Amino acid sequence: MARLNPKSKLPLYHQLYEILRADIVDGKYQPGDLIPAESELIGSYRVSRTTVRQVLDLLVREGLVYRQRGRGSFVSHRGLEEGLVRIVSFTEDMRRRSFDPGTRVLSAELIPATPGIAEKLEVRPGEELVHIRRLRLADGEPLSIEDSHLVHRLFPGILGRATLTASLQDAARDYGIRWSSAKQTIRAVEAVSELARLLSIRARSALLYIERVSYADNQVPAEFLRIHYRGDRYSLYADLRG
C-alpha cells in the first residue's frame, strides 16, 4: 500500500487523492466496487476525517466516485455519451453499452394537458394525457428521471396494457406508432432536493435537462418528454459538418 509523506510539499489530502485516483484509474477498484470506509482510510493512512472527506468530495466532483446514503462510496461506471443522431430508447441504449437497464415507475396517471404542454403536443388545453414518471438505472445506479406525456387518444388504455418498466417505443408499436422524428432542447440545470434524492446525488449538483417532442410517421406530435440526466454520468455529442 502506498503511504503518505508528511514531509512532502504536497498537502496530505492531495497525496491521498492521487493514491485513490490511481487505484481507480488503474483498475484496482472496478466500477461498482465499494471504496474503503472513512474509518478504514483514517486508520490506514493516519489522517483526519476532514482530510478523508475532502478527498472523497474531490473524487465525487470528478465523477470517479458516487455516494449512496447509508451504504458508502462506490466507484462510478464509465461516463455515458448520447449521440444526437437518432431516437434510441433508454433500454436499447443501455444494452448496446453492455449495461443492465433498470426502471422504477414513480407514478403513472391520466392528467389534463396544461397550456404549455398542450402547445408542444398541438392539442387543446385540458386534453387527456398519459403521464408516466420513471427513474432509469444502469447496473443498478440511478442515471436519469423521465417524465413522459403521451396523447392518450393515440395510446388508449396504455396504463392497463403496457409494461411501464419496459421501452415505451416498444409499447408504441403495439398501437401502430413508430417515432419518425423528434425535436429537443438541452440545457444545464441544478438538481432540486427531490431530484437529488432520487438520483443519489447532492442537491444543486449539475444535471443535463432535455425537453423532447417525438413525432409519429404522419408528423403528429405523440409524446412530450422531460429528462433529467446526472451531469457526472452523462454527456451529449454530435457529429458536425462544415
Secondary structure, 3 states (H helix, E strand, C coil): CCCCCCCCCCCHHHHHHHHHHHHHHCCCCCCCCECCCHHHHHHHHCCCHHHHHHHHHHHHHCCCEEEECCCEEEECCCCEEEECCCCCCHHHHHHHCCCCEEEEEEEEEEEECCHHHHHHHCCCCCCEEEEEEEEEEECCEEEEEEEEEEEHHHCCCHHHHCCCCCCHHHHHHCCCCCCCEEEEEEEEEECCHHHHHHHCCCCCCEEEEEEEEEECCCCCEEEEEEEEEECCCEEEECCCCC
